[in-house]
Amino acid sequence: MAEAGELRLRREPVEVADLLAQVATAHRAGAEQAGVTLRTRADGDLRAFADPVRLRQAAGNLVSNAVRHTPHGGAVTLHARRDGDHVRIDVADTGTGIAPDDLPLVFERFWRVEKSRNRRTGGSGLGLPIARKLVEAHGGTLTATSTPGRGSIFTIRLPAVVRGEEQG
């Protein structure tokens, strides 16, 4: 729907700390089962003008992916902070990382870091492309950085809402 320009967003001021807590709660059991610590941190009073359901979906896709690629004993951290006139949400993991040649491909549909994975053993290859389209539909960006063997950081940047500011 996002690619066809038919995705309807129900935007409202969203408390980013609350949204991150909701995403962490939804993924905590899976993280615990995988032996991965899941943390959240929000620096300051952060609000974005967003569809909370779609933003939770985008962040949830990133967390799910991060947990899947983080070995037992590792950690996934959701960290939100102000970045100029944007809210920046980092989903960082201590996972396997992504090779430099593969990093530009991670947002391609059906592409997988581990070629041996398939829908039964490790996802559809659609989580990251969907997350990027959802973030872009909000007027934001989703980017990735990674160091093989040390982990990855997926960064959502969305326009920030100042208290009392109305958008729409």
SERO-4910 file (N, C-alpha, C, O; in steps of 0.05 Angstrom, whole numbers):
BEGIN
 pado doro    nc1    nc2    nc3   cac1   cac2   cac3    cc1    cc2    cc3    oc1    oc2    oc3
  Met    A     16    -24      0      0      0      0     17     25      0     11     45    -13
  Ala    A     39     25     15     57     48     16     69     53    -12     71     76    -20
  Glu    A     78     32    -25     90     35    -52     70     47    -72     77     62    -89
  Ala    A     45     40    -69     24     49    -87     13     76    -80     -5     86    -93
  Gly    A     22     87    -57     12    113    -48    -15    111    -36    -29    131    -34
  Glu    A    -23     88    -27    -50     83    -16    -50     79     14    -71     72     26
  Leu    A    -27     82     27    -25     78     56    -37    102     70    -27    124     66
  Arg    A    -57     98     86    -70    120    101    -59    120    129    -59    100    143
  Leu    A    -49    143    137    -38    146    163    -57    162    180    -69    181    171
  Arg    A    -60    153    205    -76    168    225    -56    181    244    -49    171    265
  Arg    A    -46    204    236    -25    218    251    -36    233    275    -57    244    275
  Glu    A    -19    232    296    -24    247    321      2    250    335     22    236    328
  Pro    A      4    269    354     29    271    369     33    245    385     16    237    401
  Val    A     56    233    381     62    207    394     85    211    414    106    222    406
  Glu    A     81    203    438    103    203    458    122    180    451    115    157    454
  Val    A    146    187    443    164    167    432    173    148    454    176    124    449
  Ala    A    178    157    478    186    139    500    165    117    505    171     94    509
  Asp    A    139    125    504    117    106    508    117     86    485    113     62    490
  Leu    A    120     96    461    119     78    438    142     58    439    137     34    434
  Leu    A    166     66    447    188     48    449    183     27    471    190      3    468
  Ala    A    171     35    493    164     17    514    144     -4    505    146    -28    511
  Gln    A    125      5    488    105    -14    477    118    -34    459    111    -58    459
  Val    A    136    -25    442    150    -43    423    167    -63    439    166    -87    433
  Ala    A    181    -53    459    198    -71    476    180    -92    490    187   -116    490
  Thr    A    157    -84    500    139   -103    514    130   -124    494    128   -148    501
  Ala    A    123   -116    470    113   -135    450    135   -155    441    128   -177    433
  His    A    160   -148    444    182   -165    434    198   -178    457    217   -193    452
  Arg    A    192   -171    482    208   -180    504    209   -211    507    230   -222    511
  Ala    A    186   -224    504    185   -253    507    203   -267    486    218   -285    492
  Gly    A    202   -258    461    218   -269    440    248   -264    445    265   -281    440
  Ala    A    254   -240    455    282   -234    461    292   -251    484    314   -262    483
  Glu    A    276   -254    505    284   -271    528    288   -300    519    307   -313    528
  Gln    A    270   -310    502    273   -337    492    299   -341    476    311   -362    477
  Ala    A    307   -320    462    332   -321    447    357   -315    464    379   -316    454
  Gly    A    352   -308    489    375   -301    507    386   -274    501    410   -269    506
  Val    A    370   -255    491    378   -228    483    365   -208    502    341   -209    507
  Thr    A    381   -190    513    371   -169    530    360   -147    513    372   -139    494
  Leu    A    336   -137    520    323   -116    505    320    -92    523    308    -94    545
  Arg    A    331    -69    514    331    -45    531    319    -21    515    319    -21    491
  Thr    A    308     -2    530    298     23    518    309     46    533    315     45    557
  Arg    A    313     68    518    323     93    531    312    116    514    315    116    489
  Ala    A    301    136    527    292    160    513    304    184    528    300    188    552
  Asp    A    318    201    513    331    225    525    312    248    521    309    259    499
  Gly    A    299    257    543    282    280    542    254    274    534    246    251    530
  Asp    A    238    295    531    210    294    524    209    295    493    212    316    481
  Leu    A    204    272    481    204    270    452    177    262    441    164    243    450
  Arg    A    168    278    422    143    272    408    147    274    378    161    291    368
  Ala    A    134    256    364    134    256    335    105    256    326     88    245    339
  Phe    A    100    269    303     73    269    291     71    245    273     82    245    251
  Ala    A     58    224    283     59    198    269     34    182    274     19    188    292
  Asp    A     31    162    258     10    142    262     22    122    282     41    107    274
  Pro    A     13    120    307     26    103    326     26     73    319     45     59    325
  Val    A      5     64    306      4     36    298     25     30    277     40     10    279
  Arg    A     28     47    257     47     43    235     76     47    245     94     33    237
  Leu    A     80     66    263    107     70    274    115     47    292    138     39    291
  Arg    A     96     36    308    102     12    323    109    -11    305    127    -27    311
  Gln    A     95    -13    282    100    -35    263    129    -32    252    143    -52    250
  Ala    A    137     -8    244    163     -3    233    185    -10    254    204    -24    248
  Ala    A    182      1    278    202     -4    299    202    -33    307    223    -45    312
  Gly    A    178    -46    308    176    -74    314    191    -91    294    204   -111    301
  Asn    A    188    -85    268    203    -99    248    233    -98    252    247   -117    249
  Leu    A    242    -74    260    271    -71    265    280    -87    289    301   -100    289
  Val    A    264    -86    311    271   -101    335    270   -131    329    288   -146    338
  Ser    A    250   -141    316    248   -169    309    273   -178    293    284   -199    299
  Asn    A    280   -163    274    304   -169    258    329   -169    275    346   -187    272
  Ala    A    332   -149    292    355   -146    309    358   -170    328    380   -181    331
  Val    A    335   -178    340    336   -202    358    344   -227    343    360   -243    352
  Arg    A    333   -230    319    339   -254    302    369   -256    295    380   -278    293
  His    A    382   -233    292    410   -233    284    430   -227    307    454   -222    303
  Thr    A    420   -229    332    437   -225    355    440   -252    370    420   -264    377
  Pro    A    465   -260    375    468   -286    388    460   -285    418    458   -263    430
  His    A    456   -308    429    450   -311    457    471   -296    474    495   -298    469
  Gly    A    461   -281    493    478   -264    510    482   -236    500    495   -220    513
  Gly    A    472   -230    476    475   -203    464    452   -185    473    436   -192    491
  Ala    A    452   -161    462    432   -141    470    422   -126    445    436   -122    425
  Val    A    397   -117    448    384    -99    429    375    -75    445    361    -78    465
  Thr    A    382    -51    436    375    -26    450    360     -8    431    368     -2    409
  Leu    A    337      2    441    321     22    427    328     48    442    322     51    466
  His    A    339     68    427    347     93    439    336    116    423    341    118    399
  Ala    A    320    133    436    309    157    423    321    182    434    327    184    458
  Arg    A    326    201    417    337    227    425    330    248    404    322    242    382
  Arg    A    333    273    412    329    295    394    353    298    376    376    294    386
  Asp    A    349    303    351    371    307    331    363    331    314    351    327    293
  Gly    A    370    355    323    361    379    310    331    381    311    319    380    333
  Asp    A    318    384    288    288    386    288    275    359    283    252    357    274
  His    A    290    337    288    280    310    285    282    294    311    297    301    329
  Val    A    266    273    312    269    253    333    284    230    319    277    221    297
  Arg    A    305    221    332    321    199    322    317    175    340    320    176    364
  Ile    A    310    152    327    306    127    342    326    108    330    325    101    307
  Asp    A    345     99    347    364     78    339    356     51    350    349     49    374
  Val    A    356     31    333    353      4    342    380     -9    337    388    -16    314
  Ala    A    395    -13    359    423    -22    357    424    -50    369    411    -57    389
  Asp    A    441    -67    356    444    -94    366    474   -101    367    491    -88    355
  Thr    A    479   -122    383    507   -132    385    509   -158    369    522   -177    378
  Gly    A    496   -158    347    493   -182    330    516   -187    311    538   -177    315
  Thr    A    510   -203    291    530   -212    272    539   -190    254    561   -192    242
  Gly    A    524   -169    250    531   -147    232    526   -155    203    518   -177    197
  Ile    A    530   -135    186    525   -138    158    550   -129    142    561   -108    148
  Ala    A    558   -146    123    582   -140    107    577   -114     91    555   -108     83
  Pro    A    598    -98     88    595    -72     73    583    -75     46    567    -58     38
  Asp    A    589    -96     31    577   -100      5    547   -107      6    532   -101    -13
  Asp    A    539   -118     28    511   -125     32    493   -103     43    469   -102     39
  Leu    A    506    -84     57    491    -63     71    472    -47     52    449    -42     60
  Pro    A    480    -40     28    461    -25     11    437    -42      2    418    -31     -8
  Leu    A    438    -68      5    417    -86     -4    396    -92     17    375   -104     10
  Val    A    401    -85     42    383    -95     64    354    -85     62    336    -97     73
  Phe    A    350    -63     47    322    -52     44    309    -62     19    287    -53     12
  Glu    A    322    -80      4    310    -92    -20    291   -114    -12    296   -130      6
  Arg    A    268   -116    -25    248   -136    -19    260   -164    -24    274   -169    -44
  Phe    A    254   -182     -6    261   -211     -6    291   -216     -4    300   -239     -6
  Trp    A    307   -196      1    336   -200      5    341   -208     33    329   -197     52
  Arg    A    360   -227     37    367   -237     64    398   -237     67    412   -244     48
  Val    A    407   -228     90    436   -229     96    446   -258     94    466   -264     81
  Glu    A    431   -276    107    439   -304    107    423   -319     85    399   -323     87
  Lys    A    437   -326     64    424   -338     40    411   -365     47    393   -373     32
  Ser    A    420   -378     68    409   -404     75    382   -401     88    367   -421     90
  Arg    A    374   -377     97    348   -374    110    326   -373     89    330   -365     66
  Asn    A    303   -382     97    279   -379     80    256   -371     98    260   -366    122
  Arg    A    233   -369     87    210   -360    103    205   -376    128    198   -365    149
  Arg    A    210   -402    127    206   -420    151    228   -416    171    223   -418    195
  Thr    A    253   -410    163    275   -409    181    285   -381    188    304   -379    204
  Gly    A    273   -361    178    283   -334    185    271   -311    172    285   -292    165
  Gly    A    245   -311    168    231   -287    158    228   -287    128    238   -304    114
  Ser    A    213   -267    119    205   -266     91    223   -249     74    222   -249     50
  Gly    A    241   -233     87    257   -214     72    241   -189     66    249   -173     49
  Leu    A    219   -185     81    202   -161     76    202   -141     99    194   -118     96
  Gly    A    212   -149    123    210   -132    146    224   -105    143    213    -84    149
  Leu    A    249   -105    133    263    -80    130    252    -62    108    249    -38    112
  Pro    A    245    -74     84    232    -56     64    206    -44     73    200    -21     67
  Ile    A    190    -60     88    165    -49     98    170    -27    118    157     -6    118
  Ala    A    189    -31    136    196    -11    156    204     15    142    196     36    150
  Arg    A    221     13    122    230     37    108    207     51     95    205     76     97
  Lys    A    189     37     81    166     50     68    148     63     89    137     85     84
  Leu    A    144     50    112    127     62    133    140     88    143    126    108    147
  Val    A    166     88    148    179    112    158    178    134    137    173    157    143
  Glu    A    183    127    111    182    147     90    154    159     87    151    182     80
  Ala    A    134    143     92    106    153     90    101    174    111     83    191    108
  His    A    117    174    133    115    194    154    132    218    148    133    237    164
  Gly    A    146    219    125    164    241    119    191    238    132    206    257    135
  Gly    A    197    213    140    223    208    153    242    191    136    237    186    113
  Thr    A    263    183    149    283    166    136    290    142    154    288    144    178
  Leu    A    298    120    141    309     97    155    335     89    142    336     83    118
  Thr    A    356     89    158    383     83    148    395     61    165    386     55    187
  Ala    A    417     50    155    431     29    170    461     32    169    472     41    148
  Thr    A    474     26    191    503     24    192    509     -3    206    493    -13    221
  Ser    A    533    -14    200    539    -40    211    569    -45    211    583    -35    193
  Thr    A    578    -60    231    605    -70    232    603   -100    235    594   -110    255
  Pro    A    612   -115    215    611   -144    217    624   -154    243    647   -146    250
  Gly    A    610   -172    256    620   -183    281    615   -166    306    620   -175    328
  Arg    A    605   -141    302    600   -124    325    571   -115    327    562   -107    348
  Gly    A    556   -115    304    528   -107    305    521    -87    285    537    -78    269
  Ser    A    495    -79    287    483    -60    268    467    -40    283    458    -44    305
  Ile    A    463    -17    270    446      4    280    427     13    257    437     21    236
  Phe    A    401     11    262    382     21    243    370     46    256    361     46    278
  Thr    A    370     68    240    363     94    250    338    105    236    338    109    211
  Ile    A    318    110    251    293    124    242    296    153    249    302    160    272
  Arg    A    292    171    230    291    200    235    263    210    226    255    206    203
  Leu    A    249    222    245    223    233    240    222    262    249    236    270    268
  Pro    A    206    279    235    203    306    245    193    307    273    174    292    280
  Ala    A    205    323    290    197    325    318    173    344    321    169    362    304
  Val    A    158    340    342    136    358    349    144    373    374    152    360    394
  Val    A    141    399    373    147    415    397    121    417    412     99    419    400
  Arg    A    122    416    439     98    417    456     80    440    447     90    463    444
  Gly    A     55    434    443     35    454    435     34    459    405     16    474    396
  Glu    A     53    448    390     53    452    361     33    434    348     31    410    355
  Glu    A     17    445    330     -2    429    316      8    425    287     17    443    275
  Gln    A      6    400    278     13    394    250     -9    379    237    -27    369    251
  Gly    A     -8    377    211    -28    360    198    -36    372    173    -53    361    159
***
